[in-house]
């Protein structure tokens, strides 16, 4: 019975195969002389019999390979991109690990987006010129502020020549100017409470200006607690903004205004109830040489860092405003040696900082150039030699 069933099944299979192959027009190949059966050679036979099918199959395989390659690349790139974005977000959220007072404090000015400030890993640096700009060689520079749009605000001194001016950075052209009275000797300038303020030498007063028009608004007195009436440097934590405060916009409660008076003190003052009041006074000093005399033009770089020109010295002291300690020095003596600054060029004075662009600008009294600079470590002088070169032996005005 089993043999009969197997034979019948085999016969049906052979009969069906033969009839299907003939119906399709495909020749039925017989096993002869050791050759393969039709079921073994049919794929190859189809390829040679129908060239159009060959082309279609090749195109399908080519498209499939392309899709695999493209999607495969995306599948590889996606986890890498995801990981990088995750790592970037994680790093951005990490707090600064250092606890030193030298750590950058970018949150010092929440109203201003700023990049990381000048380096301070080393104790001494030197200014390296990045760009040179023309500067009015008749300007006896006493104060300098950058307030966006490649625009500087400059206070100039000397009796009969003092002014507050708006200056185009690139050309050095004076765009607007307010001339002080002939008996005024202009000093530092700062942007504070949405106004420009200009100190006047030896009068213990400060002028308040409309920042957009340079029109004089009022005259205020500085606190009586100052050691001297001189009024030298002036700087605000709002200096270096990209633009003025908008109408109705108020600066943060942390906005600070700092003043020097030609002595050894750095004063922090606040304008309250229509008057300037002393908030804090610290002595500018170093552990090695003691007090620093004649800190002049000022610039707030960070919440815990102020730069101060030193009268008669081609140096900048980096001062911590909380305790008055000098934690670094910047040399600029090569500028007067190597640059052609004009026949009447006097002392190095004038610092402005562009917070958003991390650009530093410096100039001097009666210099015909203003420089964009960056800091490079000083390797030719020891810290002790730098201090000997930068610290005045005595006060030329209050000896």
Wavefront OBJ file of the C-alpha trace (Angstrom):
o trace
v 0.000 0.000 0.000
v 2.781 2.393 0.945
v 4.593 1.733 -2.351
v 1.418 2.334 -4.347
v 0.751 5.628 -2.522
v 4.333 6.785 -3.058
v 4.167 5.952 -6.741
v 0.846 7.739 -7.146
v 2.184 10.804 -5.320
v 5.354 10.780 -7.387
v 3.375 10.530 -10.549
v 1.168 13.445 -9.570
v 4.240 15.530 -8.726
v 5.927 14.742 -12.024
v 2.781 15.301 -13.993
v 2.124 18.616 -12.290
v 5.689 19.815 -12.798
v 5.633 18.949 -16.434
v 2.332 20.629 -17.136
v 3.212 23.804 -15.202
v 6.535 24.129 -17.011
v 4.919 23.711 -20.408
v 2.173 26.165 -19.570
v 4.727 28.771 -18.668
v 6.680 28.178 -21.836
v 9.754 27.064 -19.964
v 11.355 23.883 -21.453
v 11.363 20.865 -19.201
v 14.920 19.641 -18.741
v 15.439 15.893 -18.311
v 18.106 14.416 -16.161
v 20.504 12.903 -18.630
v 24.233 12.208 -18.819
v 24.783 13.451 -15.229
v 23.296 16.904 -15.902
v 21.197 18.767 -13.311
v 17.428 18.597 -13.193
v 15.159 21.494 -14.155
v 14.614 22.411 -10.491
v 18.384 22.918 -10.039
v 19.037 24.970 -13.190
v 15.809 26.952 -13.465
v 17.194 30.154 -11.875
v 20.129 30.358 -14.246
v 17.996 29.453 -17.175
v 15.561 32.285 -16.331
v 18.369 34.807 -16.281
v 19.571 33.866 -19.719
v 16.061 33.537 -21.136
v 14.738 36.951 -19.928
v 17.321 39.837 -20.015
v 14.658 42.349 -18.864
v 14.231 40.412 -15.654
v 18.009 40.544 -15.142
v 17.972 44.333 -15.390
v 15.078 44.604 -12.970
v 16.759 42.360 -10.424
v 20.047 44.288 -10.713
v 18.247 47.608 -10.222
v 16.427 46.274 -7.183
v 19.661 45.047 -5.641
v 21.398 48.353 -6.342
v 18.585 50.378 -4.748
v 18.510 48.071 -1.785
v 22.240 48.473 -1.260
v 21.953 52.262 -1.474
v 19.152 52.333 1.070
v 21.094 50.127 3.430
v 24.159 52.329 3.146
v 22.189 55.547 3.677
v 20.119 54.359 6.572
v 23.081 52.564 8.015
v 25.010 55.839 8.075
v 22.075 57.562 9.751
v 21.771 54.801 12.307
v 25.457 55.198 13.133
v 25.325 58.985 13.201
v 22.211 59.238 15.369
v 23.641 57.732 18.567
v 26.885 59.697 18.113
v 24.973 62.954 17.693
v 22.713 62.126 20.611
v 25.700 61.377 22.826
v 27.507 64.567 21.832
v 24.441 66.703 22.511
v 23.924 64.985 25.832
v 27.566 65.513 26.798
v 27.447 69.191 25.764
v 24.292 69.791 27.797
v 25.762 68.017 30.789
v 29.022 69.966 30.643
v 27.182 73.258 30.271
v 25.265 72.548 33.446
v 28.325 71.737 35.517
v 29.398 74.437 38.000
v 32.910 75.829 37.980
v 34.946 73.520 40.154
v 37.564 76.023 41.289
v 37.085 77.971 44.496
v 39.872 80.480 43.913
v 38.990 84.154 43.737
v 40.677 84.029 40.320
v 37.925 81.816 38.928
v 35.942 83.511 36.132
v 32.642 84.913 37.398
v 30.566 85.189 34.230
v 27.403 85.669 36.275
v 28.754 88.973 37.537
v 26.742 90.847 34.935
v 23.447 88.998 34.372
v 22.188 91.781 32.123
v 25.058 91.185 29.696
v 25.819 88.014 27.781
v 29.561 87.670 27.876
v 32.183 85.180 26.875
v 34.956 83.966 29.096
v 37.133 86.904 30.115
v 40.899 87.456 29.769
v 43.123 84.636 31.079
v 44.590 84.805 34.556
v 46.318 81.503 35.118
v 49.660 83.331 35.196
v 50.614 86.106 37.596
v 52.154 88.325 34.931
v 51.104 89.008 31.344
v 52.049 91.352 28.541
v 49.779 93.098 26.054
v 49.987 91.822 22.493
v 48.574 94.084 19.776
v 45.760 92.530 17.741
v 44.593 95.600 15.807
v 45.486 99.276 15.549
v 42.965 102.090 15.257
v 43.444 105.852 14.798
v 43.043 107.994 17.909
v 42.849 111.755 18.298
v 46.368 112.764 19.331
v 44.934 115.914 20.941
v 42.809 113.836 23.319
v 44.277 113.773 26.815
v 42.584 110.476 27.643
v 41.328 110.176 31.216
v 38.536 107.617 30.895
v 37.375 105.131 28.257
v 34.199 103.016 27.927
v 32.961 100.659 25.219
v 29.170 100.520 24.750
v 28.501 98.412 21.667
v 28.237 99.153 17.947
v 31.998 99.713 17.731
v 31.558 102.914 19.708
v 33.702 104.305 22.517
v 32.911 107.026 25.054
v 35.956 108.979 26.146
v 36.600 111.572 28.825
v 39.486 113.930 28.136
v 41.380 116.214 30.496
v 43.391 119.451 30.696
v 41.891 122.802 31.583
v 40.183 124.377 28.606
v 40.326 121.115 26.615
v 38.285 118.702 28.713
v 35.341 116.941 27.100
v 33.062 113.935 26.987
v 32.953 112.482 23.513
v 31.450 109.688 21.457
v 34.054 108.108 19.167
v 33.875 105.718 16.223
v 36.233 102.841 16.984
v 37.317 102.111 13.424
v 37.945 105.648 12.213
v 38.702 107.516 15.434
v 36.253 110.222 14.352
v 34.473 112.138 17.099
v 30.764 111.552 16.476
v 29.506 113.819 19.253
v 31.111 115.890 22.008
v 30.259 117.879 25.108
v 32.891 120.452 26.030
v 33.429 121.041 29.740
v 33.900 124.464 31.298
v 37.383 125.954 30.972
v 38.135 125.448 34.655
v 37.137 121.763 34.572
v 39.714 119.008 34.265
v 37.910 115.861 33.081
v 38.725 112.488 34.627
v 37.173 109.000 34.565
v 33.910 108.075 32.838
v 31.423 105.227 33.426
v 27.963 104.011 32.372
v 25.881 103.635 35.543
v 22.126 103.614 36.233
v 21.552 104.167 32.510
v 23.554 107.433 32.431
v 27.100 108.463 31.634
v 29.047 109.935 34.574
v 32.256 111.975 34.358
v 34.540 112.772 37.271
v 36.158 116.201 37.596
v 39.654 116.557 39.066
v 40.054 118.175 42.471
v 36.419 119.233 42.774
v 34.893 116.104 44.333
v 32.077 116.294 41.791
v 30.745 114.108 39.003
v 28.675 115.154 35.989
v 25.595 113.176 34.921
v 24.843 112.955 31.173
v 22.121 111.585 28.951
v 23.953 108.641 27.381
v 22.280 109.049 23.987
v 22.619 112.801 23.517
v 25.580 113.690 25.801
v 23.499 116.480 27.269
v 24.476 117.469 30.808
v 21.707 116.589 33.265
v 23.075 117.347 36.717
v 26.120 117.774 38.942
v 26.565 115.519 41.963
v 29.078 115.356 44.787
v 31.189 112.378 45.712
v 31.158 111.129 49.349
v 33.040 113.181 51.924
v 34.684 110.027 53.264
v 37.154 109.967 50.365
v 40.775 110.612 51.342
v 41.251 113.238 48.636
v 39.140 115.515 46.444
v 41.008 114.528 43.304
v 38.644 112.106 41.530
v 40.666 109.950 39.147
v 39.318 106.620 37.945
v 35.654 105.680 37.480
v 34.225 102.324 36.345
v 30.898 100.523 36.438
v 29.945 96.876 36.144
v 27.663 97.990 33.280
v 30.589 99.286 31.216
v 31.200 97.177 28.119
v 27.549 96.378 27.396
v 26.436 95.837 23.813
v 23.961 98.717 24.084
v 22.261 101.127 26.475
v 19.519 99.976 28.781
v 16.156 100.214 27.060
v 13.723 102.894 28.283
v 12.161 101.637 31.485
v 14.745 98.879 31.846
v 16.643 98.946 35.120
v 20.129 97.570 35.764
v 20.485 94.680 38.166
v 20.736 95.271 41.889
v 24.350 94.098 41.679
v 25.406 97.022 39.476
v 28.496 98.561 41.062
v 30.387 101.833 40.636
v 34.061 102.134 41.630
v 36.183 105.253 42.124
v 39.836 106.116 42.822
v 41.074 109.481 44.102
v 44.817 109.434 43.461
v 45.680 107.726 46.740
v 45.722 104.063 47.753
v 41.983 103.438 48.067
v 39.427 101.805 45.823
v 35.927 103.022 46.700
v 32.616 101.420 45.887
v 29.773 103.967 45.859
v 26.027 103.770 45.368
v 23.615 106.381 44.094
v 20.629 106.448 46.467
v 18.067 109.114 47.272
v 19.652 111.566 44.847
v 23.188 111.341 46.252
v 26.305 109.207 46.072
v 27.066 107.302 49.259
v 30.092 105.275 50.194
v 29.388 101.546 50.318
v 32.908 100.227 50.870
v 36.572 101.285 50.763
v 39.551 98.953 50.424
v 43.265 99.644 50.194
v 44.905 98.494 46.960
v 47.918 96.442 47.976
v 50.211 93.479 47.481
v 51.595 91.128 50.090
v 55.164 91.922 48.993
v 55.365 95.694 48.545
v 52.378 96.950 50.503
v 50.086 99.727 49.299
v 49.802 100.832 45.672
v 49.694 104.572 45.053
v 48.016 106.406 42.157
v 45.706 103.782 40.684
v 44.232 105.726 37.803
v 41.807 104.728 35.016
v 39.652 101.705 35.914
v 37.805 98.942 34.074
v 35.585 96.249 35.580
v 36.464 92.939 33.927
v 34.645 90.525 36.208
v 32.775 90.704 39.471
v 36.024 89.916 41.265
v 38.461 91.706 38.955
v 39.162 95.348 38.177
v 41.995 96.598 35.976
v 43.724 99.799 37.021
v 46.193 101.925 35.115
v 48.978 103.202 37.374
v 49.898 106.816 36.853
v 53.376 107.260 35.287
v 53.767 103.476 34.817
v 53.214 101.388 31.693
v 51.417 98.767 33.738
v 47.975 97.515 34.709
v 47.236 96.112 38.156
v 44.619 93.359 38.409
v 42.748 94.108 41.614
v 40.213 92.112 43.613
v 37.610 94.752 44.560
v 36.450 92.787 47.598
v 39.747 93.069 49.477
v 41.916 95.406 47.354
v 44.567 92.757 46.773
v 46.545 92.824 43.526
v 46.696 89.278 42.163
v 48.254 89.955 38.767
v 50.153 92.405 36.577
v 50.003 93.360 32.895
v 52.942 95.040 31.156
v 52.550 97.562 28.338
v 55.971 99.223 28.281
v 56.697 97.900 24.788
v 53.860 99.977 23.294
v 55.710 103.243 23.789
v 58.997 101.679 22.673
v 57.780 99.930 19.549
v 54.768 101.933 18.344
v 54.779 105.396 16.799
v 52.391 107.189 19.134
v 52.988 110.800 18.098
v 55.411 113.540 19.155
v 53.517 114.531 22.333
v 52.494 111.079 23.583
v 52.347 110.900 27.372
v 51.526 108.179 29.879
v 49.650 104.963 29.255
v 46.022 105.542 30.319
v 42.667 104.288 29.075
v 41.140 100.787 29.192
v 37.847 99.642 27.652
v 36.393 96.142 27.585
v 33.847 94.734 25.143
v 32.189 92.029 27.232
v 30.236 90.337 24.478
v 33.171 90.233 22.066
v 35.853 89.721 24.748
v 37.844 92.561 23.177
v 40.212 94.781 25.156
v 41.135 98.310 24.019
v 43.886 100.514 25.417
v 45.394 103.895 24.635
v 47.192 106.766 26.348
v 47.211 110.511 26.872
v 47.794 112.281 23.538
v 48.431 108.975 21.731
v 47.618 108.876 18.023
v 46.675 105.192 18.176
v 44.260 103.005 20.096
v 44.943 99.282 20.285
v 42.899 96.144 20.527
v 45.055 93.804 22.580
v 45.129 90.356 24.115
v 47.165 88.914 26.975
v 50.222 86.707 26.550
v 52.241 85.300 29.466
v 55.316 87.344 30.407
v 58.436 85.127 30.371
v 61.323 87.597 30.373
v 60.808 89.148 33.812
v 60.239 87.668 37.235
v 57.245 88.720 39.310
v 59.575 90.654 41.600
v 61.046 92.559 38.642
v 57.570 93.338 37.331
v 56.494 94.768 40.688
v 59.635 96.906 40.847
v 58.746 98.307 37.425
v 55.035 98.861 38.165
v 54.802 100.058 41.773
v 55.512 103.814 42.249
v 58.066 104.636 44.916
v 55.943 107.549 46.136
v 52.807 109.530 45.388
v 53.586 112.386 42.992
v 50.489 114.350 44.050
v 50.180 113.582 47.750
v 53.727 112.914 48.868
l 1 2 3 4 5 6 7 8 9 10 11 12 13 14 15 16 17 18 19 20 21 22 23 24 25 26 27 28 29 30 31 32 33 34 35 36 37 38 39 40 41 42 43 44 45 46 47 48 49 50 51 52 53 54 55 56 57 58 59 60 61 62 63 64 65 66 67 68 69 70 71 72 73 74 75 76 77 78 79 80 81 82 83 84 85 86 87 88 89 90 91 92 93 94 95 96 97 98 99 100 101 102 103 104 105 106 107 108 109 110 111 112 113 114 115 116 117 118 119 120 121 122 123 124 125 126 127 128 129 130 131 132 133 134 135 136 137 138 139 140 141 142 143 144 145 146 147 148 149 150 151 152 153 154 155 156 157 158 159 160 161 162 163 164 165 166 167 168 169 170 171 172 173 174 175 176 177 178 179 180 181 182 183 184 185 186 187 188 189 190 191 192 193 194 195 196 197 198 199 200 201 202 203 204 205 206 207 208 209 210 211 212 213 214 215 216 217 218 219 220 221 222 223 224 225 226 227 228 229 230 231 232 233 234 235 236 237 238 239 240 241 242 243 244 245 246 247 248 249 250 251 252 253 254 255 256 257 258 259 260 261 262 263 264 265 266 267 268 269 270 271 272 273 274 275 276 277 278 279 280 281 282 283 284 285 286 287 288 289 290 291 292 293 294 295 296 297 298 299 300 301 302 303 304 305 306 307 308 309 310 311 312 313 314 315 316 317 318 319 320 321 322 323 324 325 326 327 328 329 330 331 332 333 334 335 336 337 338 339 340 341 342 343 344 345 346 347 348 349 350 351 352 353 354 355 356 357 358 359 360 361 362 363 364 365 366 367 368 369 370 371 372 373 374 375 376 377 378 379 380 381 382 383 384 385 386 387 388 389 390 391 392 393 394 395 396 397 398 399
